[in-house]
Amino acid sequence: MRIESPTFTGRDMRSFLDEVVDYERRRLADRLEVDSGKLSEMDLLPQVKDRDAYLRSADAEAMQRRAVLYEGFSMSAEEIAAMPLCAHLEIHLDQLERTLRP
């Protein structure tokens, strides 16, 4: 196997990951915009149940365990579990703000 670039640094990795996340975010937004009128329902309950089962079984030490995503950036299990909830609440806040605008 050939290494693409032996000079690839942590900064390069962060930049690459930021670019990938931004690209995927835009693609998801585009797909949702096109498909929103076509979706009658989206069943997220199985994922929520899996998350809740893990949260009930994990102890404090497990929740504080961190995963290094790239040099200088890590997240705890607690942060990862809370992220979708925060995003969900932010979506509802945006919806409320749009509703309340004249």
MODELLER restraints for C-alpha pairs under 7 A, 6 or more apart:
rsr = mdl.restraints
at = mdl.atoms
rsr.add(forms.Gaussian(group=physical.xy_distance, feature=features.Distance(at['CA:10:A'], at['CA:70:A']), mean=6.80, stdev=0.5))
rsr.add(forms.Gaussian(group=physical.xy_distance, feature=features.Distance(at['CA:10:A'], at['CA:71:A']), mean=5.68, stdev=0.5))
rsr.add(forms.Gaussian(group=physical.xy_distance, feature=features.Distance(at['CA:14:A'], at['CA:70:A']), mean=6.71, stdev=0.5))
rsr.add(forms.Gaussian(group=physical.xy_distance, feature=features.Distance(at['CA:63:A'], at['CA:76:A']), mean=6.46, stdev=0.5))
rsr.add(forms.Gaussian(group=physical.xy_distance, feature=features.Distance(at['CA:63:A'], at['CA:77:A']), mean=4.82, stdev=0.5))
rsr.add(forms.Gaussian(group=physical.xy_distance, feature=features.Distance(at['CA:63:A'], at['CA:78:A']), mean=4.99, stdev=0.5))
rsr.add(forms.Gaussian(group=physical.xy_distance, feature=features.Distance(at['CA:64:A'], at['CA:76:A']), mean=5.27, stdev=0.5))
rsr.add(forms.Gaussian(group=physical.xy_distance, feature=features.Distance(at['CA:64:A'], at['CA:77:A']), mean=6.14, stdev=0.5))
rsr.add(forms.Gaussian(group=physical.xy_distance, feature=features.Distance(at['CA:64:A'], at['CA:78:A']), mean=6.38, stdev=0.5))
rsr.add(forms.Gaussian(group=physical.xy_distance, feature=features.Distance(at['CA:65:A'], at['CA:76:A']), mean=5.36, stdev=0.5))
rsr.add(forms.Gaussian(group=physical.xy_distance, feature=features.Distance(at['CA:65:A'], at['CA:77:A']), mean=6.19, stdev=0.5))
rsr.add(forms.Gaussian(group=physical.xy_distance, feature=features.Distance(at['CA:66:A'], at['CA:74:A']), mean=6.03, stdev=0.5))
rsr.add(forms.Gaussian(group=physical.xy_distance, feature=features.Distance(at['CA:66:A'], at['CA:75:A']), mean=5.22, stdev=0.5))
rsr.add(forms.Gaussian(group=physical.xy_distance, feature=features.Distance(at['CA:66:A'], at['CA:76:A']), mean=4.12, stdev=0.5))
rsr.add(forms.Gaussian(group=physical.xy_distance, feature=features.Distance(at['CA:66:A'], at['CA:77:A']), mean=6.50, stdev=0.5))
rsr.add(forms.Gaussian(group=physical.xy_distance, feature=features.Distance(at['CA:67:A'], at['CA:74:A']), mean=5.33, stdev=0.5))
rsr.add(forms.Gaussian(group=physical.xy_distance, feature=features.Distance(at['CA:67:A'], at['CA:75:A']), mean=5.54, stdev=0.5))
rsr.add(forms.Gaussian(group=physical.xy_distance, feature=features.Distance(at['CA:67:A'], at['CA:76:A']), mean=6.30, stdev=0.5))
rsr.add(forms.Gaussian(group=physical.xy_distance, feature=features.Distance(at['CA:68:A'], at['CA:74:A']), mean=4.15, stdev=0.5))
rsr.add(forms.Gaussian(group=physical.xy_distance, feature=features.Distance(at['CA:68:A'], at['CA:75:A']), mean=6.73, stdev=0.5))
